Amino acid sequence: MSVDKKTVRHIARLARIALKDEQVEPMVNELNNILAWVQQLEEVDVAGVPPLTSVVEQRLKMRDDVVTEGGQADALMANAPQSEENFFVVPRVVE
């Protein structure tokens, strides 16, 4: 896959990036280099390689998912400037 000036201008417009005419040609070269690098990665044989989420082996600490403190809506609403049926009331932002 190769990127040309027209494609760079189209990508810039989609990304809402203003590119001057003198910036287009260097961007063509840079994007083509990136795509060549990605294509080079496709040549790597990853069959049998497990997915990696971190370079350091980690185990998440697990705990029982239980409610420790519930039913305190009245205490939470005590400091609310304005509430209605245990919900915070805020000014309308969108009309």
N, C-alpha and C positions, 0 to 999 in steps of 0.2 A: 504494500500500500504506500502511496506517495501523496504528499500534500503539496498543492500548488498555491499561488497567490490568491486565487479566487476562494479557495477553501479556507485559507487563513482569515481572509476578510469576513467570510460567513461565520466562522467560529467566533471571531472577535465580536461580531454583531450580536450573536446569540448570547455571549457572555457579558454583553454590555461593556466591552473594553474598547476604548478609543485608541486606535493605532494610526500613527502617522505613516505616510507612504514610505518613508525611509526605514520604518520598523518592520515592514511586511516581509522583505526578503530575509533578514536575519531570523525572523520567526518561522519562515518556511524551512530553513536549514535546521533550526532547533527542533521543530516538531518532527521532521523526517528522521533526525538522529534518535529522538525518543522512540518513535515507532520501530526503528531498526533494532534498538535495544530490546523492546518488548518482543519483537519477532525472534530475536536471539534467545530469549527466555523460553519460547515455545519449543525449542530444540532439546531442552533438558528433559531427561526421562525421570518422571516422578512416580512411576508405577510402584506401588507398595510403600510409598513414603506417607506416613500418617500426617494429617494436618497439624500445623504448629500454630499455637496461639501466643506463645512466649518462648524466648530462648532459655528461660529458667523454668525448670519443672516446678509447678505450683499446685497445691491442692487447696481448694476453698474450704474454709472452716464451716462445717454444717451444724445447724442447731434446729431444734424442733420449731416449727412455724406455729406458734401459739400466741393468742392475744394476751398480753400481760396486763394492760390497763385499758379498760374500755368503759363506755357509758359515762364519760365525763364531759358531755357536750355542754351542760350548763356551766361548768367551771371554765371551759374554754371560751364560751360566749360572754362571760362576765366582763371581760376587758374590751369587747368589741364595741366600737363607736355606734354601730347600728347592726342589728341582726333581725332575722325573720325565720322562724321555724328551724332554729339551730344552723342557719347559714349566714355567712358574712354578707352584708349588703354594701355594695360599692357603687360609686357614681357610674352612670351609663357613659360609655366611651364612644360607641358607634350608634348613630341614629338610624 
